Amino acid sequence: MEYDTTYTNIKIYTPIKFTNYGSSEFDPKKTHDTDSGYDLYLVKKISENPLTGVEMWDTGIAFDMPEGVCAYVYPRSSMCKSGYTLANNVGVIDNGYHGTIKVAIRKFARNMLGLSTFHSHRLVQIVFDKVLTTGLTKVDKKQFSISTREDGGFGSTGE
């Protein structure tokens, strides 16, 4: 297998515009310049579903990403200490979305206190990525390339 080690199509720096509908102290932040993600704060609880335990929080931050860029919202590693996890595992933000970033979280530790609605919480991070533009072509499976794996999945490699 050959790998492209030239990275000719990767931009090292892409400026991305954002606005904060709240206090600038809750702007997206990187602790270190080399960090992959920008920390986001959960600043306002929007709703809570008592049946599912899912809480929806707003960050107050909106982004204007250029064409060819998307973003993913991931938990920060310290989120596990809060007793919460992301309800949808990862949030995908398309570049055409200009609303504030909202985060769905679920409490997994019933004995821990809930998040205070009077404080912000730095529990998630947003990571920007380049989008691969693709097109789907529907074909008969006989037209697929040959693979040693074929239909094997979910541990079929013995791992």
N, C-alpha and C positions, 0 to 999 in steps of 0.2 A: 504494500500500500504506500502511495506517495502522499506526502504532506506539503502544503504550501507554507513554507517558512519565511516567505518574503513579506507577508502581511501588507501587500501593496494597496489594498482597498480599505484598510483600517485607518480612521482618523484618530490621532492621539488626543486631540482636544476638540470638543464640539461645544460651543456656548449654548446654554439652554436658558430661556427666560422663565422667570417665575414671579408670582405675586403672592403676597401674604395678606389675607383679609383680617389678620389679628395683629398681635404684637410682634415686632421684629426680633424679640428675644427668642421666638419660636421659628425663626427661619431655618431651612434645611442646613444641616451642619455636617462637616467631616471632622473627625477628631484628628486625623492625620491626612496629609495631602495624598498619600498613596492608598487610602481606603477606597474600596470599590463603591460603597454606598454612602448616601447622605442620610443622616438620622432625621426622622420626622417625629413630630410630637402629636399625640392625640390630645386635642385641646377642648373638644366639645362632644359630649355624649348626645347622639341624635335620637337613638331608640334602643329598646331592649325587648327581646322576645322571651317571655318567661317559659315558654314551652321548649324552646331549643337552647336557651341560655346564651344566645348570640346577642352581643351588643354592637351597635354601629356607632363609630366615632368619626368625627371630622378633624382633619389636620389644619384646615384653614388655608392650605397651600394649593395653588393651581399652577400648572406648567404649560408652556408653549414649546413643545418639542418640534424640531425641524423634521421635514419629511425623511423617512428612512430611520427614524429613532423611535423606540418604544421604551417603556419602563416597567420594572417589576417591583412590587412591594413585598419584602421579605421580613420575617421577624429578626430583630437584633438577637445576638446570642444570649443576652441577659434577660430576654423576655421570659424565659422559663422560670426565673426567680419570682416573677409577678403572679404566677398561678394562672396565667392566660396563654392562649395560643391563637394564631390566626385561624378563623373559622373556615377559610377557603384555601389554606396552605400557602398560596401565593396570589397576589393581585396583579393582573396584567393591565397596563395602562396604554391604550393606543394613542398615537400622536395627535389624533383629531379631537381627543377629549380635553376640554379646557376648563372643566369644573374642578372644584376642590377635591383633593384625594381623600376618599373615605376608606375606613378600615373596619372590617368585621372581625371581632374577636370573640372567643368563647372561653369561659372560665372552666378550668379542669381541676383546680384544687378547691374543693368546696369549703375547706376549713380556713382559707385565707380571706382576708378582707377584700372587698371589691375595690375597683378603682374610684378614687375620689373625683367627683364632678367639679371640685374646686381647684384642682391642680392639673397641670399638663403631664403627660406621660410619654417618655422617649422610649418606645417599645419596638418601633419598626424602622426600616430603612428602605430607601428607594434606590434602585440600581438601574442605570440607563444602558441600553444596548442597541446595537445596529440590527435592523430588520432585514431579513433575507426576503426579497421579493420573489414570489413563486407563482406558479399557475398549475392548476390540477387538470389532468387529462384522464378521463375515464376510459379504461381498457379492460379487456378480459384478463383474468389472472395468468393465463398462458403466456401473456406478453411481458410478465415480470422477469427481471433478471434472476439468474440462478443464485441461490444462497445456501450455504451449509446449514443455516439455521432454519430456513423455511418457516413453518408455522410455530416453531418452538418458542415458548415464552414462559414467564413466571417460574424461573428456576430451571428451565430445561437444559441449561449448560452445565448443570451439576454443581453450581456455586451456591 
